[in-house]
């Protein structure tokens, strides 16, 4: 009789125990490292609605700026590893250590999706006395120190591309820094600087409008958006060993997040990257789609960090040696 009583009580307890909730059971917070209107913000806000439909939950996106993206990264790292905080980031954290900007990178995160990378382009004023990369180099050599290169500070796309150029064919130019590629491109169009390495998506419309001159696509292949602009390797094949390269966008979650949650997020964002509207937007802005996850995403991050960190160190831009952080020379 006693065993019967205990058996009934156990059955009743099992019947009244609520089933474990299936992720996601509430809204997810999304932290964007950069300000509203920038490339990372635009890509994140264009992609996420498609992932929300697959997840069946809202991702509340918030711009957390400052510290070259470090404030947003630190906020996401302090959150619980439960999948309810996502970090929408770019390449900058991979350079924090060598640039002396912080002691973290993406080592404390799992890449859910490396969405795409930007394509660098070298642009100049429309009346610049050169039309191709070899002509530009010849002009700089004939006029040392006179050509003004727009920049966005150490570690930004312009500084990396300029470092790549210096590694292959040293140039004597004057660097003029600006707070972001928007102000720098405005200065270029206004004549305050002469040349600037920029991301294709930001420079595309000014080039099409005739306000800027496209000198070279800094990639191993031309782009359909500007079919008459050669890839840099067409005229200077020596750049092939440092290309393709470019800034990238990714979705990350804190390391230690349960595997099943990581799997759901990975599937949702992988499907979202194939949405026709999103692909059209990315193509129109000149981004190369990647949609990498798992081991492929990690290999991309490791390769990007090695290549860029050593390029900046060899150019004398980095404050610390990549070797100090176990970043092997490529």
N, C-alpha and C positions, 0 to 999 in steps of 0.2 A: 504493500500500500504506500509505504514511504517512497519507494523508487518511482511509483506511478506519479506521486505528487511532484517530486523533483523533475521528472520528465515533462510534466505538463507546464511547470514553471519555466523550464528552459525553452520549451516551444513558444510559450507566450512572450518570453524575452526576445527571442529571435524575430518573432512576428512584429514586435513593436520597435525594434532597432531600425532607424532610418538607413536607407541605402547610401553608400558613399557617393557624394556628388561627383559628377563627371565634369572635368575641366572643359571649358571655362564656365563657372557658375556665377560670375559677376563681371563687371567691366574691367578692362585691362588698361593700365596706364602706359602711355608711350612717351618717352622722353627724346626730343629732337635736340641734338647738340648745338644746333645753329639757329639763327634768327629766322623770322618769317620772311618768305619770299626768296630765300637762297635756294641753291640747287638741292641740298639735302632735304630741306623743308618741302620743296615742290615734289620731289620724288616720293618722299614718305607719305605725304597727304594724297597723292594720286594713286599710290599702290594700296594703301591700307583699307579703303572701303571695299575693295574686292576680297581681301583676306577676311574682313569682318563677316561677310556673307557666308564664307566657308566655316568660320569658327562659330558662328551663331552668337556673337557677343560684340560689344562696342570696344574699340580701342581709342581711348581719350588721349589725343595728342597734345603735348605741351612743349613749347620752346623753352629750353633751359640753356641760356647762353653764358658766355664768359670763359676766360682762361683757355682760349683756343679749343673749346669743347670740353675742357677738363671738368668743369662744374657739373655739366650734365652727366658725364661718365661717372663721376664720384657719387652722384645722387642715385644712379641706377645700381651702382655696386653696393651701396648701403641697403638697398631694398632686400626683402626676403627672396630666396631662390625658389619661388613658387610659380613662376610664369606669368605673374600679374603685373610685372614691370618689364617693358621692352625698351631697349636703347636703339635709337635710329641714329647711326653715326657715320662718319666718313674716315678718311685715312689718317688724320692727324694724330690720334693716340699712339699709332705705331712709331711716331717720331718723338714723343714726349721725352723719353729717356736721353736720347742723344742730343736733343736740343736744350736740355736742362729745364724742361717745362713741367716735369713731374716724374713720379716713380712708377706709374702704372701704364698699361697698354690694354690690349684685349685678352690678356692671359687669364683674367678673372671672368671671362664671358665665353659663351658658346655661340658661334655664328649660326643664326637661323637661316639667313639668306644673304649672300653677297650679290646685290641686285644687278649692278651695272658699273661701268667705269666711264669716266669722261675721256674725251680725246683731246689732247693738247693741239693747239694751232699757234703758229707764229704770225702775228698781224702787225701792220705798220700803217703810218699815215698814208692817205691816198696819193700824195705827191712825193713820197719817199723816192730817192734817186736809185732805187734798186727794185727788182721784181721777183728775184729768186734768192734762195739761200746762199748759193755761191757768190752771187752779186753783192749780197748784203755783207758777207764776210770780207770780200775784197774792198768794199767801201769803208768798213770799220778799220781795216788794216791801213788804209790810206789816210784815215782821219781819226787817229787814236784819241779816245776820251771824249769825242764829240757826240756820238750817238747815245741817246738817253733811253734806257730800258726801264719800262714800268715794272714794279714789283709789289707784292703783297706781304713782304717780310720773310724772314728765314723759315724754311720748311714749306712755304706755299708753292703752288704749281709754278709760278714764274721763276722762283729761285731754283727749283729742282731742274727745270728745263734749261735755264741759264747755266747751271752747274754741268749739265750734260754737254752743252755746247762747248764750255770751257775745257772739259776733259778731252774733247776730240779736236777742237781747233780754238786755242786760247784767243779771247777777244778782250780788247780794252774799251769798255763802255762805262757809262755813268749810270748807276742804279738809282732810281727814284721811287721810294716806297709810298704805298697808299694803303688805306684801311679797307682792303677788300678789292675783288676784281671789278665790281661795279664802278667805284670811284676811279680806279686805274684806267679802265676802258673809256670812261668819260674824259679823263685827262688826255688820253691818246687821241681821241676824236677832236679834242680842243687844241691840240698842238703842244701840250705841255711836255709830252714825251714822244719819242719817235717810233719805238718798237715795243711790243709786249708779247710774251708767251701767255696764252689764255686758254680756257676750256672752250671747245667748239660751241657748246650750247649757249654760252654767253656772248660770243663774238659773231655768231652766225648772222643775225639780223643786221648788225652794222655793216658787215661785209656785203650782204645782199643789197643793202641800201646805198652802197658806194661810199660809206663814211669811213671804211677801213679797207686796207689792201691785204689780202691773204698771201703770205709768203710761202708757207709750207705747212702741211699736216704733219705733226710730230708723232708719226706712227709708221708702221710697216706697210700700210696700205692706204690708198686714197679713200675718200668718203663720197657717197652718192650726193650728199647735200651740196658739195662744192667740187664737182667732178673735174674742173680745170685746174685745181690746186694739187700739186704733186705731193706724194708722201716724201718725207725727208730722206728715206732710204733710196728713193729713185735717183737723187742727185748725190747723196752722201751715204753710201752703203755701210760706212763704218759705224753708223748709229744702230745697226741691227742688233748689236750685242747688249744694248740697254733698253731696247724697245721690244714689244709694246709696253707702255707705261701710262698711267693716268690716275687721277683721283677716283675714288670709288665710293659707293653708298652701300650700307648694309644694315641688317636688323640683327640685334644681339639680345641674348637673355643671360642672366647671371649663371655662372658655373655652379653646378650642384642642383639645378632644376631637374625634377624627375624626368626620366627618359620618355615616358609616355606623353608628357606635356611638351617636351622638346619636339617629339615626333609630330604632334598635332600642329604646333606652330610652323614647323618646317613644311609640312604638307600644305597648310593654308597659304603660306607665302609663296611656295613654289607654284601652286595653281594660280595665284593672283598675278604672278609675273607673266603669265601667258594670256592674260586678258587682252582682247584686241584693242580696246580703247587705251589701255596703259601702254601697250607696245607702240601704238601710233604716236602717243605723246613723247615717248622716249626717242623714237626715231626722228621725230620732228626737231628735237633738241640736240640731236647728234650724239647720243649716248650709245655705247656698245653694251648690249645685254649680256649678262653672265648667268644669273640665277644659279649660283653655286651654294651647296650646303654640305654638311658633313665633312669628310676628309678632304674633298676638293676645295671647299671654302677655306679650311685651315691651311692647306698647302698654298693657296693663293695669298693669304695674309702673310705667311712666313716668307714667301718669295718676294712679295712687295716690300716687306720690311727690310730684308737683306739688301735688295737692290738699291732702294732709296737711301737707306741709312749710310751705306758705304759711299754712294755717290756724293751725298752731302758732306761726309767726313773728308773724303779725298779732295773736295773743293774748298775745304777750310771753313765751311759754314757751320758744321756741327760743333757743339761745345764739348761733347764727350765721345770717346771712341766706341763704336758698336761692339767691339771686342769686350769692353768692360761689362756688357750685359749679355754676353753669350750669343751675340748675333754674328754668325760666321760670314766671312767674305764670300760673295757668290763666285 
